[in-house]
Amino acid sequence: MKRILLAAMFFPLVVHPVQAAGVRSTNKASSGNSIAEIQRNAEAGYADAQLKLWAAYYSGEGVAQDKEKAVFWYQKAANQGDAGAQFLLGRAYYLGDGVSQDYEKAVFWWQKSANQGIADAQYNLGLAYYNGAGMPKSDEKAVFWYQKAANQGYADAQLKLGAAYYFGKGVAQDKGTAHFWIQQAADKGNAKAKEYLSKLFN
């Protein structure tokens, strides 16, 4: 029973909100561009402006907050291949944030972003495979994507990868490798990793 409970604690589905690469505060003082200028550039097809406009509408900086308009603009950037926008669009579909919730579309966009090396997308794709959200459940594919993100130093992915090795889920059980990855996460300050080091290896 302890093993089952610990496994459940290791594998919740969590979707972390992050910014697309290069997107920061969008008010005139911080960006050097007025909303009107950003709007013109976004309409002209510049992905960086589309992402600034997404951030403005999402946060309500310089414009009235409107998550549907936010989605409209990072959809534009995602369609141009911007990996950060693709991650954000996947997150929007997963959470139903400004769009109707759709796990399959979430996975579609996370896959595109993950293939471009975005660790957040790789991690969330691993969680989606583990939970069977938007695609058939696969522990093996979950581990594949955890590994990708873990190799980039993503602490939550390192913890999940360590847990997979500890419990033998999607990979051959190897407690030495489990300890290595959980320790990596703990060294980055991950509180759960520190807790599980104490519970599992002491």
N, C-alpha and C positions, 0 to 999 in steps of 0.2 A: 504493500500500500504506500509506503514511503517513496518507493521508486516512482510510482504512478503520479503521486502528488508533485514530486520534484520535477518530473518531466513536464507536467502541465505548467508549472511555474516558469520553465525555461522557454516555452514555445507559445506565448500569447501573440496575437497578430497586432502589431503596432505600426502605424504609419506616421513617421516623423515629418512635420512640416519643415521644409528647408527652402532657401531661396535658390532661384536659378543662378548659375554662374554669372557674375558680373552685375547682378541686379542689386542696387542699394536704394537708399532713400531717394524719393523722386521729387521732393519739393524744390522750388527754384533756387533757393540758397545753397542747397547741398549739391545739386546736379549741374547747375549752371545753365539749365534749359527751363523755359516756361512750359507749362502743360500744353499750351497751344503749339509751341515748336515741336514738342515730343509727339503730339497728335499728328502734325503734318508729316514728320519723318516716319511715323508708324504707318500712316496711310500710303506712304511712298514705298513701303515694303522693307524698311530697315528693321532687322530682327532685334537689335539692341534697343531701339525706340519702342518696339512692340512690347518688350519685356518691361521697360520703364513704365509704360502705360498700364500694363498688367498690375505692377506693384502699386501704382497710384490708385487704381480702381479697387484693388483688393484691400488696401489699408485706409483708403479715404484721405490720402494726402494730396491736397490741391484740387480734388474733385469730390463729389458725393460718392460715398462707398457704394459699389455696385459689383457684386461678385460675378454676375452673369457677363457683364462687360469685361471683367478681368479675364474670365475664361475665354471670351472671344479673342482677346489679344494674345494670350499665350498659346491658343490654338493656332493663330497665324504664325507665331515664331516656331512652334513645334512642327508645323507643316514644312517649314524651311530647314528642318533638321537640327534645330537648337536642342542639345541634349538636356539642358536644365529645364527648358520649357516642356519638353516631353515628360520629364519626371513630374513636374507640377501638374500637367494635364492628367497624368495617370492618378495622381493623388486626388485631384478634384473628382474624377469619376469614381474612385474608390469610396470617398467620403460623401459623395453627393453634394459637393461644395460648389454651388453655382451652376451645376448641371444635375440631371437625373442620375442617381447612383447606377453604375454599370461596371461590375467587376471585370467583365471580359474586355471592355475598353480600357480599364485601368491597367490590366496586364499587357494589353497591346502596346500602350505608350511606355510603360515601364520597361518592356522588352527592348524597345528602340533606344531608350535612354541607357539601359544597362549595357547594351552592345557597344555603346560609345564610351563606356568606362565610368559612368556615374555611380559611385559607391552606394548612395542612397537608393537608387533604383535597383541595383543588384541585391541589396539587402531586402528591400520590400518584395522583390520578385521571389527571393528565397522563402520569405514568410508566406507569400501567396501560394507557392507550390506546396509548402508544408500543410497549409490549411485547406487546400483545394478550392481556393477562392478565384474564380474566373478561369480555371483550367482544372484538369484532373489532378488529384492529389499525387505528389511524388516526393518522397523523402530524399531520393537520390538527387533529383534536380534542385531541391531546396539546398542540399549540402553544396552542390556545384556553385550556386549563386552566393551562398554564405562565404564560401572559400574565396570567390572573386573579391567580395567586399572586404573580407578579413585581410587579404593580402595587401589591401590599400590602407590598412590600419584602422578600419572601422570597428570600434570597440564592441558595439552591440552584435555585429556579425561574428566577431571573434568569440564572444560568449556563446552564441547559438551554435557555432561550429564546434566549440569545445563540448557543449552539451550533446551534440549529435554523436561525437566520438565516445563520450562517456556512456551514453545509453545504447549505442550501436544503432542509431536511427538514420538510415540512408547511407551508412558507411560501416565498415567493419569496426567493432568495438575496439578501442585502443585508449586506455586510461592515461597513458603517458602523453599521447598527443592531445587528449582532452585537457590535461593539466597545462600543457604548453599554451594552448589557445585561451583558456580561461585566465591564466596568469597574464597573458598579453593584454587582455581586456582590463584586468584589475590594475595593471601598471599604468593604464590610462585614466584611472580614477573611477572606473565603472563600479558602482556600489554593489550591484547584484553579483558581479564577478567576485568581488571580495567576500561576499557572504557565502557563495557556493564553494569557493576555495576552502573556507573553514568547514563547511558542512560535508563536503565530499572527499577531502583529502587529508583531514586531520583526525 
